Amino acid sequence: MGVSELRSIKGKAGTSRRRLPPHIAAMVEAGLISQNDAYLAQLVEDHCDSSLEHILQAEGLVTKDDILSTHARLSGTVPLDPSQPLQGAPMDHGVDPRQLLKYRVAPVIGPRGDTCLAMGSPAQGARLTGKLPASLLALPPAMAPEPAIQEAVAREHRATLTDLARARVPEMESCRSWSADPTRRLVSVVTVLLAILLLTIAFPTPVLALFVGWAAFTLIVAATLRIAAFVAHMTRPPARLALPPPGAATRLPKVSVLVPLFRETEIAHALVTRLSRLTYPKSLLEVILILEEEDDTTRKTLAEIDLPPWMRAVIVPDGQPRTKPRAMNYALDFCHGDIIGIFDAEDAPDPDQITMVARRFQTAPPEVACLQGILDYYNPKQNWLSRCFTIEYATWFRVMLPGLARLGLAIPLGGTTLYFRRDALEELGGWDAHNVTEDADLGFRLARHGYRTEMISTVTGEEANFRLWPWVKQRSRWLKGYMTTYLVHMRRPRLLHQQLGPRKFWGFQAHFLTALSQFLLAPFLWTFWLVLFGMPHPIEAHLPREILVALGKLFFAVEVISILIYTSAVSGPFHRHLTPWTPLMHFYTPLGTIAAYKALYEMVFKPFYWDKTQHGLTEFGPAGPALGSKGAVNLTGIQFEARHKRL
């Protein structure tokens, strides 16, 4: 709801008119804005948790320089030159530099060589009483743009902020204590493999029977969990729009969206275009494009784009590990929002997505700290792999996750289209910078600390990885993160059980153990095709043929059930064209076994290595230009959103 939209609402501005603040009235008197625009901004302020000056600036009616110079003139302070970088002053006030970033203030060297406190408005100091040391707030104020203030803090405290970004999560809940040296892990793995080899040589059939038995057991557990989630999803009551409780604040909150970018030159323009289509009031929206310091190509690409005032870049100092969660940890304190969202570089979100999220947080109980949207793919017709990937995502985000949530289990998060209450996210320490599947890890850390994640019915389109080896690399990173997450949370099983409770604890075991076991031990399950085709099985001498046949039938039944669930997940109008492809998922899922063994190798030699997925690879197809084709990079996202809305 912006000023430009409110111009068409006749008669309402007059009912909302009240005395303008002195600095806004001064800008009206100076002819910088019209009085009617100022009153229209007041009408927006009634519905949005934003200041009048921020609303006017977001609408392009005034510049930040106009606001700063007016503040300085009325308060008797000297505005700092916005064309020159601020020079940070030595600080001995004992304040965490992350607090300076969060509140957008900094001690700097003033124009006369004295130390002053740079801030965005004179009233800011009074609002920070009790939040920052009194000695800091006692410095003479000086007006400066807030991004320039944060840049000064980042320069002055570079080493501290860089180190904090990698170690924000408590060590007990992080994998950073693991040594990057693979020697100990290699010795452990070699010892285990040697023991298995010796046992296999000595007792080949019993060892094989043990692996087959565990594979069959985890297959049963996985199938039971999947069926339970499917039934819970199918029997859920219809969703009802929750209304704010009586007397509750209904003003829309500030939202900051983090978008990590790394070597994303192909789709940078498309990303800006898509995010510009979000309908959330721009005076409440902040999009932070997170760039790595050494990524010169993406920085140069963004420098060529005229970013809107509510979108800006934050440069992450180079350091290790070079991962998405470390970058987000660094950028978190640059945000001004009460809600923190996450998008990926190739995302095409529903335009009304953030409004839905903000309204849901206003009505949700305090323990709901995270909302997870639905992820989908906008290039399913690229080839067989992209079709199967889309079927998998439709099943996971539209059936399994809602079903698991309804069963009262903790759910792993999806990495994008995530929204958090900022206070809860900061309480948990953000993301584990060393975990390459930081989203799944955070989902269970939220549950451990008494918070809950809800699914919300808003959709974001992504680009499906449709090339075989890049798909394996991406999946291996996810599975390596699953291994890491399980090992970290199982450091103290009794504490985990106490924090999660029995239901969530055993759900955690069922989810991670079955997922990893099924991928790693899939070849043992494939041996049951020998039984189904009447051929002898290697452990037939130790198990009656009838039991092996029963296990073979169980394996076949689970495959059929999985295909039926896949078919149900794509039965809607938007995915119905994928129905004939669901039987081929039987040949798609074994690809995960290749990724699992790659992940196991990297767990030993490269546990913190982020195997990046390249985006912007979708080529021209029968439907015309798609994402990544110059001159029409946004068309696929628009087509996806329009088709989704129609259906």
C-alpha positions, 0 to 999 in steps of 0.5 A: 500500500503505497502513496501512488496507490492511495492517490486513487482513494478519494476522501480518505486522506482528509479523514486521516489528516493530523499535524505533520511532524516538524521535519515533514512540515519543513519539507512541505514548506520548502517545496520538497513535497506537496502537502497532499503527498504528506497527508497521503503518507500519513494514511499509509503510516496508519497501516504500516509500521514505518515512519513518514520519511521512510514512506516518502523516500520509498515512494521516490517523493523525497531523497535521503539527502533532503531528509538528512539536511532537513533533520540537521537544520532543525536540530542544529547539527551538521550533516556529514557529507554523504558523498564521502565514506564515514571515518570510524572513530576508535570505540571504547564503550564496550558495545558489540559492533553487531548492535551498532549495525542493527541500530544503525549508529556509529561513532565517527570522526566529524567534520571538525575532527571531533568524535560524534555519533552518526545516526539517521535522525535526531530522534534515534538517540532517544529510542536507543536509551537502555539499548546502548551504553549511555556514554555512546549516546552522549556523543554529539549527534551527526546526521548520515545515511544509514547504509553509510553508517553500517559501512563505517561499522563494517570497515572499523570492525571487519575482523570482529564481524567476520569472526562472529559470522563464522561462530554465531551458533553455540559450539555445542550445536555447531559442527565448527569444532570438527577439524578441517584436517581429515586425518582422524576421520580417515583413520576412523573410516578406514578402521570401520571399512577394514573391520567390515571387510574382515567380517565379510571375509570371515562371515560373508552371508551373515554380514550380507544378511545384516545389511539386508536386514537393516535396509529392509527395516529402514525401508519399513520405517520410511514407508510407515512415516511416508504413509502416515504423513500422506494420510495426515495431509489428505485428512487435514481440515480445510484452511481458514483465514485467521483473524487478528485477535481483538485489540491486536496491532494490525499495522504491517511489520518491517520485513528484510529479505536476504538473497545470497549471491555467488557468481550469479551474473546470468540471472542478476537482472532477472532477480531484481525484476522478479523481486520488484514485482512483490506487492508488499509496501516498499516502505516496509520491505528491505531486500539485501543482496549478499555478495562475497568480497572476492566475487568481482563479476557479480558485483560488477553486474549489480553495479550496472543495475539501478537498484530501487531504494529498498534494495541494496548490496552487502559485501561479506568479507572473505573468510572461511568457510565460504558458505551461504550460512556464513554470509547470512550470519554476517548480513543479519545485523544489517537488516532492519526488519522484524521478520527475516526472509530468505530467497535464492538467486533464481527464485520467482516468488508469488507477488503477494507472498510477503503480505501473506507471511506478515499477516500469518505472523500477526495471528500465529502464536509466539512459538511459531517462529518460522513459516516455510513456503512451497517450492516448485520448479518452473522448468519441468519440461526441460528433460526427464531429470527436471520432470522427476525433480519437479515431481519430487519437490511437489511431493515433498513440499505439498504433501510430506512436509505439511503431513509431518507438521500435522503429525506434530513432528519437527520438519527440516527447512527448505533453504528458501522461501523461509521467514523467521521471527527475528528475535527467535532467529537471533536467540538461536544464533542464526545459522551454523556457518559450517553446515552445508545444509544449514536449513535442515539443521536450523529446523531442528534447532528451532524445535529443540528450543521450543519453537515451531515451523508452519507451512504456508500456502504461497509458492516460489518458483525455482530452476530445476537442476536438469543436468545429471552431474550437477544434480548429483553434486547438489544432492550430495551437498544436501546429504552431506549436510544431513549426515552433519546435522544428525551427528551434531544433534546426536552428540547428547541423545538424552538432552536431545530427547529431553528438548524435543520430547519423545514424538519429535525425537523419534521422528528425528531418528526416523527421518534422518536414519531412514533417509541416509540408510535408504540411499547408502544401502539401496543396492542391498534392497535392489537384490530383492528383484532377484527374488521377484524374478525367481532367481536365487538370493545370496542369503537364501541359505540362511533365510527361508525362501518364503521370508525372502519372497515376502521381503521382495513383495514388501519392497515392490509394494513400497515402490507402488505406494511411493508412485501412488503418492507421487501421482497424488502430489501432481494430481492438481491442474498445475502439475497434472502433465507430470502424471505419466512420468511418476512411474519413472521415479523408480529410476530417478531415486537411485541417482541419490545413491551415487550422491550419497557415496559422494557425500560420504567421501566428502564428509571425510575429506571436505566436510565444509566444502560448499559444492555450488549449484549453477543457476540460469542454465535453462535454455530456449524451449518449445514455450519460448524464452526461459530463465537465463535467455538475454532479453527475456530473462524474467519471462519464465518466472512471470509465466509460472506465477500467472499460470499458478494463479490461474490454476 
